[in-house]
Every structure is written in structure tokens, then in C-alpha cells.
Amino acid sequence: MDEIMSAFLKFGASLILPPETYNTLFNRDAQYQQFYNGTGDEPNSLRTDALEEVKRKDGSVSLDIGTRETGKTVLAHRLAEYYGRPTYSVSPEEKPPSWITPIKLKDLDDLPTWITVILDDLPAYMSNRDYENQLVQSVERIVPMVRHKRKWHLIFNTQSSAQADKYILDCELAFFKPLGVLMDDAERPAIRRIYKNIVTPFFEGRTEHFIRTHAFMKSRTYCGGIAIAKPPDNKQKILVAEPNAKGIYEVVDEEDKDVGEE
């Protein structure tokens, strides 16, 4: 019965998923041949080659799935840093680091080629109920063009793939982190299967720190863990001095200050 159901789900996915995404998610021979059992902290040539393959492309789509506070934003920033292109970010809740240019969703049409664009936690903009929204339509027009015409590395962060447009699922790289406690049933069947069989066991029993600093990565040639290096500290310690009773300044505290901050 399980084999019949698996075959049925696989056939259904072949009807609704783009071919490249279907091959990435369901090519079982490649999946088991390249499956890596480590946590992602260890050097791995397959993982490195998979990332390099995408980096060399004119453009690509990467999808980061996971609930809040699991490190998706840091993952997106580190991936953008790895790509090494000028980076722009639409982020409704978080201010990006100084090397990333914050923009509004309406500015996407005006961006240049050969860049990286991060859309950070934008499920509302990309959900089906907002399909008539002009901003959503603008994004949907752009996504199919990022690989060739736009030449963008596009990084989507979302809490659930169910809230993402189908073109976003046509991705070269997918990074998985734990879902919210009630989000399993809301996921698309193909993604839910990946979580059940691979991602959830990968994170089972792990600490919050491990979850924030690791992801499960899936590409055409690699399936396994990846460690997310801590971003470089962009702050420096500043000593705080106040006058004592005799009017002589004494160091009373220290605080973090952004480098270059006025």
C-alpha cells in the first residue's frame, strides 16, 4: 500500500511541479547516491560542488523554508555573501547588514542585472489570495526571468512552501529548517514527504543553537546537512565613561556599536 501511495504522489507531483523541481525532489537514484549523513560541519566535496555549480550560473532561485527564529535570514545573508554579487533585500521585519541594500517590493522592476535579491519572510505577498495584487504580479513576472534575462540569484525565505508561487518551487537550491508546530499539514505533499522522511529526523533532538546554525540542503547533486557559519561581527566595543563625585570621568560600562555608525 505504501508503494502504491508513493507512486501515486510521485505521479501527481510530476503533473504540477516544474520538471527541474520534480527531478530535484524525486530523483531517488541521485538522492540516495549523493545522500550525506553528517551534520554539515564536516568538509564535503559534493556539497561544495553543488554550491559552486549554482554560483556559476547567470541566475538561480533558492528557497529557504522554516518557522520563525530558526536562522533563515542569516542563512540567506551568508548565501548572498557566498555568491559575491551586489545584494538587495526586501525584508518587512528586519534591517539587513550594511553591505545589503534594503528596498521595497515595488522597486524590483528597477534593479540591475547580475545581483542577488533576498525576499525575506514574504508569505503574504506571495500567497494565492493576493494574486490580483499588482506587486504580486510584478514578482511573479520576474521569477521566471531571473536565470537568463535578469541574471539574478534570487533567495526566498518563507515559513511554508504552501504560501509560495509555483515558480519559486522551481529552484536550484532548497534549504529546510523545522516547520511551525501546526504547519506540517499545510505543506504541499511533495515538501511534506521530504520533511517526514528526511528533514524532521535530521533535526530531531537537536538544540536550538544547532537549528539556528544548520539547515538541510537539497540540490540536483547533493542531499544532506549544511552548517551556517556565524556572520562576521560588525560591531566594536565602546567604553562608556561618566564623571564621579569629584568630576573625574571613570569607565562605568561598555556597549556595542556598529562599525561606521555615526
C-alpha positions as CSV (number, residue, x, y, z in Angstrom):
1,M,0.0,0.0,0.0
2,D,2.9,2.4,0.9
3,E,4.5,1.7,-2.5
4,I,1.2,2.4,-4.3
5,M,0.6,5.7,-2.4
6,S,4.2,6.7,-3.0
7,A,3.8,6.1,-6.8
8,F,0.5,8.0,-6.8
9,L,2.1,11.0,-5.0
10,K,5.1,10.9,-7.4
11,F,2.8,10.8,-10.4
12,G,0.7,13.7,-9.1
13,A,3.8,15.8,-8.4
14,S,5.0,15.2,-12.0
15,L,1.8,16.9,-13.2
16,I,2.1,20.0,-11.1
17,L,5.8,20.6,-10.4
18,P,8.2,22.1,-13.0
19,P,10.5,19.4,-14.4
20,E,13.7,20.6,-12.8
21,T,12.0,20.8,-9.4
22,Y,10.5,17.3,-9.8
23,N,13.9,15.9,-10.7
24,T,15.5,17.6,-7.7
25,L,12.8,16.3,-5.3
26,F,12.1,12.8,-6.7
27,N,15.2,11.6,-8.5
28,R,15.6,8.8,-6.0
29,D,18.7,7.3,-7.6
30,A,20.5,10.6,-7.3
31,Q,19.1,11.2,-3.9
32,Y,20.4,8.0,-2.3
33,Q,23.6,8.0,-4.3
34,Q,24.5,11.5,-3.1
35,F,22.8,11.4,0.3
36,Y,25.2,12.6,3.1
37,N,24.6,11.6,6.7
38,G,26.7,14.1,8.5
39,T,25.5,17.3,10.2
40,G,27.1,19.6,7.6
41,D,30.0,20.7,9.8
42,E,32.4,18.4,8.0
43,P,34.0,19.3,4.7
44,N,32.2,17.6,1.8
45,S,33.1,17.9,-1.8
46,L,29.6,17.1,-3.1
47,R,28.1,20.0,-1.1
48,T,30.9,22.4,-2.2
49,D,30.4,21.3,-5.9
50,A,26.7,21.8,-5.6
51,L,27.0,25.3,-4.3
52,E,29.7,26.2,-6.8
53,E,27.5,24.9,-9.7
54,V,24.7,27.3,-8.7
55,K,27.1,30.2,-8.0
56,R,28.5,29.9,-11.6
57,K,25.0,30.2,-13.1
58,D,23.8,33.5,-14.6
59,G,20.9,33.4,-12.2
60,S,19.1,31.0,-9.9
61,V,16.3,30.5,-7.3
62,S,17.0,29.3,-3.8
63,L,14.2,28.5,-1.3
64,D,14.6,28.6,2.5
65,I,11.7,27.0,4.4
66,G,11.3,27.1,8.1
67,T,9.5,28.6,11.0
68,R,10.5,31.9,12.7
69,E,13.7,32.3,14.7
70,T,15.4,29.3,13.1
71,G,18.1,31.3,11.3
72,K,16.6,31.7,7.8
73,T,17.6,35.3,7.5
74,V,21.2,34.6,8.5
75,L,21.3,31.7,6.0
76,A,20.1,34.0,3.2
77,H,22.7,36.6,4.1
78,R,25.5,34.0,4.2
79,L,24.3,32.6,0.8
80,A,24.3,36.0,-0.7
81,E,27.7,36.7,0.6
82,Y,28.9,33.4,-0.9
83,Y,27.5,34.5,-4.3
84,G,29.6,37.7,-4.1
85,R,27.3,40.0,-6.0
86,P,25.7,43.3,-5.0
87,T,22.8,42.3,-2.8
88,Y,19.3,43.8,-2.3
89,S,16.8,42.8,0.3
90,V,13.0,43.2,0.8
91,S,12.6,42.5,4.5
92,P,9.4,43.8,6.2
93,E,10.7,43.0,9.7
94,E,14.5,43.1,9.8
95,K,17.1,45.6,8.9
96,P,19.8,44.0,6.8
97,P,23.5,44.5,7.4
98,S,25.2,47.5,5.9
99,W,26.5,45.6,2.8
100,I,22.9,44.8,1.7
101,T,20.8,47.5,0.2
102,P,17.2,47.5,1.6
103,I,14.5,48.1,-1.0
104,K,10.7,48.0,-1.3
105,L,8.8,45.3,-3.3
106,K,7.8,47.9,-5.8
107,D,11.5,48.6,-6.6
108,L,12.2,45.1,-8.0
109,D,11.4,46.2,-11.6
110,D,14.1,48.8,-11.5
111,L,17.0,46.7,-10.2
112,P,20.0,46.0,-12.4
113,T,21.3,42.6,-13.7
114,W,24.0,40.4,-12.1
115,I,22.8,40.9,-8.5
116,T,21.4,38.9,-5.6
117,V,17.9,39.6,-4.3
118,I,16.6,38.4,-1.0
119,L,12.8,38.3,-0.3
120,D,12.7,37.7,3.4
121,D,9.6,36.2,5.0
122,L,7.1,37.5,2.5
123,P,4.3,34.8,2.6
124,A,1.5,37.4,2.5
125,Y,2.9,38.9,-0.8
126,M,3.2,35.5,-2.5
127,S,0.0,33.8,-1.4
128,N,-2.7,32.9,-3.9
129,R,-5.3,35.1,-2.2
130,D,-3.2,38.1,-3.2
131,Y,-2.9,37.1,-6.8
132,E,-4.6,40.2,-8.2
133,N,-2.3,42.5,-6.3
134,Q,-0.1,44.4,-8.8
135,L,3.0,43.9,-6.6
136,V,2.5,40.2,-6.5
137,Q,2.0,40.1,-10.2
138,S,5.2,42.0,-10.6
139,V,7.1,39.4,-8.6
140,E,5.6,36.6,-10.5
141,R,6.6,38.1,-13.8
142,I,10.2,38.5,-12.6
143,V,10.8,35.0,-11.1
144,P,10.8,33.1,-14.5
145,M,13.2,35.6,-15.9
146,V,15.9,35.6,-13.1
147,R,18.1,32.9,-14.7
148,H,18.6,34.5,-18.1
149,K,17.1,37.9,-18.7
150,R,17.6,39.4,-15.2
151,K,20.6,37.3,-14.2
152,W,19.7,37.4,-10.5
153,H,20.4,34.9,-7.7
154,L,17.0,35.1,-6.1
155,I,16.7,33.9,-2.5
156,F,13.2,33.3,-1.0
157,N,12.6,32.9,2.8
158,T,9.3,31.6,3.7
159,Q,7.6,29.8,6.7
160,S,5.8,27.4,4.3
161,S,6.1,26.5,0.7
162,A,2.3,26.4,0.6
163,Q,2.4,30.2,0.6
164,A,4.9,30.4,-2.3
165,D,4.1,30.7,-6.0
166,K,4.9,27.6,-8.1
167,Y,7.7,29.3,-9.9
168,I,9.5,29.8,-6.6
169,L,9.4,26.0,-6.2
170,D,11.3,25.7,-9.5
171,C,14.6,26.2,-7.5
172,E,18.2,25.1,-7.9
173,L,18.7,25.0,-4.1
174,A,16.4,24.3,-1.3
175,F,17.2,24.7,2.4
176,F,15.0,23.2,5.1
177,K,14.6,24.1,8.7
178,P,12.0,22.9,11.2
179,L,8.4,23.9,10.5
180,G,6.0,25.5,12.9
181,V,4.1,23.1,15.1
182,L,0.9,23.4,13.1
183,M,2.4,23.8,9.6
184,D,3.1,20.1,8.7
185,D,-0.4,19.6,7.3
186,A,-0.4,22.9,5.5
187,E,2.7,22.0,3.4
188,R,2.5,20.8,-0.2
189,P,2.5,17.0,-0.4
190,A,5.9,16.7,-2.1
191,I,7.5,19.0,0.6
192,R,5.7,17.3,3.4
193,R,7.2,14.0,2.2
194,I,10.7,15.4,2.3
195,Y,10.1,16.7,5.9
196,K,8.7,13.4,7.1
197,N,11.4,11.2,5.6
198,I,14.5,13.3,5.8
199,V,14.3,16.8,7.4
200,T,12.4,16.1,10.6
201,P,14.7,13.1,11.5
202,F,17.7,15.3,10.8
203,F,16.7,17.9,13.3
204,E,15.1,15.5,15.9
205,G,16.6,16.0,19.3
206,R,18.8,18.9,18.2
207,T,19.4,22.0,20.3
208,E,18.0,25.5,19.4
209,H,21.6,26.5,18.6
210,F,22.0,23.6,16.2
211,I,18.8,24.5,14.5
212,R,19.8,28.1,14.0
213,T,23.3,27.2,12.7
214,H,22.3,24.3,10.4
215,A,20.0,23.5,7.6
216,F,19.2,20.5,5.4
217,M,20.2,21.3,1.9
218,K,18.8,19.7,-1.3
219,S,20.1,20.3,-4.8
220,R,20.3,18.4,-8.0
221,T,23.5,16.6,-6.9
222,Y,23.6,16.9,-3.1
223,C,21.2,16.0,-0.3
224,G,22.4,16.5,3.3
225,G,23.2,18.9,6.1
226,I,25.0,22.2,5.9
227,A,26.5,24.3,8.6
228,I,25.8,28.0,8.5
229,A,28.8,30.0,9.7
230,K,28.2,32.9,12.0
231,P,28.4,36.2,10.2
232,P,31.4,38.4,10.9
233,D,30.9,40.6,13.9
234,N,30.1,44.0,12.6
235,K,30.3,45.7,16.0
236,Q,33.1,47.0,18.2
237,K,33.1,47.6,21.9
238,I,32.8,51.3,23.0
239,L,33.7,52.2,26.6
240,V,31.2,54.4,28.4
241,A,32.6,56.9,30.9
242,E,30.7,59.1,33.4
243,P,32.0,61.7,35.9
244,N,32.3,60.6,39.5
245,A,31.6,62.8,42.6
246,K,34.9,64.6,42.0
247,G,34.1,65.3,38.4
248,I,36.6,62.8,37.1
249,Y,35.4,60.6,34.3
250,E,35.5,56.8,35.0
251,V,34.7,53.9,32.8
252,V,31.3,52.5,34.0
253,D,30.2,50.3,31.2
254,E,30.8,49.2,27.6
255,E,28.4,48.9,24.7
256,D,28.3,47.5,21.2
257,K,28.4,50.0,18.3
258,D,28.1,49.3,14.6
259,V,31.3,49.8,12.7
260,G,31.0,53.0,10.8
261,E,28.0,54.1,12.8
262,E,27.8,57.9,13.4
